């Protein structure tokens, strides 16, 4: 490891923990060591699903993929917004193929129906980007009785990815990405109230907590679903990357799939994550090589899974 990589790793960690890394200043500094942009048509012949792509970062990512030649499946909950954003992407990337996809991913029944439909229409999926999200002020529940943000950021993403595993593996080289948030640093990971039923509901705090769940669970899911041809990443909007070594990880908790099947009246499922201080795996920083406990921070992961991740209920 050379001096430059060590130095950039230290600076990256400072930017991440101070949250400066999520500002324009942080992005400007990080551009000094970001890799070069991919060449033109780098994604030609490949399919990518982007959720929450009807505005902001999601729409920008969809546009970038389209410019690189990918067939983009633009997914959202609101048909009018999806149609409008798809039109924007087509104008920004002339000649691109953009397919409207409608699904409320906080509704697990809708997820099952949509993934069945997509699986009947395509043979392989090279990319799955989970950008959709929600931040209600008051506590609301999905049709299955789950707290909305938990369903949108965690349960729906797990279910859609699990059901699209055959398509991801068929691509013989696929990537799955969670868009998390630097706000996760403002809330600890709690395993005793994942449905946010205790005390006064704070939408911002629950948002941060479920975003932290995404990062921790992406690592666990990647180990559970790993394959030599796929990779999963949990990243923040401007976050650093930490690489997980599958050989150093092991599963010791129930599969997250149980969350997607457990009714609200049943005992709270553990969902595959672990109490602070008892995590069965650690994350190795891709820039510094140091070991970082998942619960202590690192919110961008690059892993070797069989696949991992999915969407969330689109509020954009």
WOJOQUI-V580464 format. One record per backbone hydrogen bond with DSSP energy under -1.0 kcal/mol. NH is the residue of the N-H (numbers start at 0). CO is the residue of the C=O. If there is no record, write none. Layout:
BEGIN
[[NH	CO] [NH	CO]]
END
This chain:
BEGIN
[[5	1] [6	2] [7	3] [8	4] [9	5] [10	6] [11	7] [12	8] [13	9] [14	10] [15	11] [16	12] [17	13] [20	14] [21	18] [22	19] [26	22] [27	23] [28	24] [29	25] [30	26] [31	28] [32	29] [41	38] [42	67] [43	40] [45	42] [47	70] [48	126] [49	72] [50	128] [51	74] [52	74] [58	54] [59	55] [60	56] [61	57] [62	58] [63	59] [64	60] [65	61] [66	62] [67	63] [68	65] [69	64] [70	45] [71	96] [72	47] [73	98] [74	49] [75	100] [81	77] [82	78] [83	79] [84	80] [85	81] [86	82] [87	83] [88	84] [89	85] [90	86] [91	87] [92	88] [95	92] [98	71] [100	73] [102	75] [104	102] [106	103] [110	106] [111	107] [112	108] [113	109] [114	110] [115	111] [116	112] [117	113] [118	114] [119	115] [120	117] [121	117] [124	166] [125	46] [126	46] [127	174] [128	48] [129	176] [141	145] [144	141] [147	139] [150	146] [151	147] [152	148] [153	149] [154	149] [155	150] [157	153] [158	154] [159	155] [160	156] [161	157] [162	158] [163	159] [167	163] [168	164] [169	165] [171	168] [173	228] [174	125] [175	230] [176	127] [177	232] [178	129] [179	234] [183	180] [184	181] [185	182] [186	183] [195	192] [205	201] [206	202] [207	203] [208	204] [209	205] [210	206] [211	207] [212	208] [213	209] [214	210] [215	211] [216	212] [217	213] [218	214] [219	215] [220	216] [221	217] [222	218] [223	219] [224	220] [226	304] [229	226] [230	173] [231	302] [232	175] [233	300] [234	177] [241	299] [242	283] [243	301] [247	244] [248	245] [257	254] [258	255] [261	257] [265	262] [272	269] [277	274] [282	291] [283	242] [284	289] [288	284] [291	282] [295	292] [296	293] [300	233] [301	241] [302	231]]
END
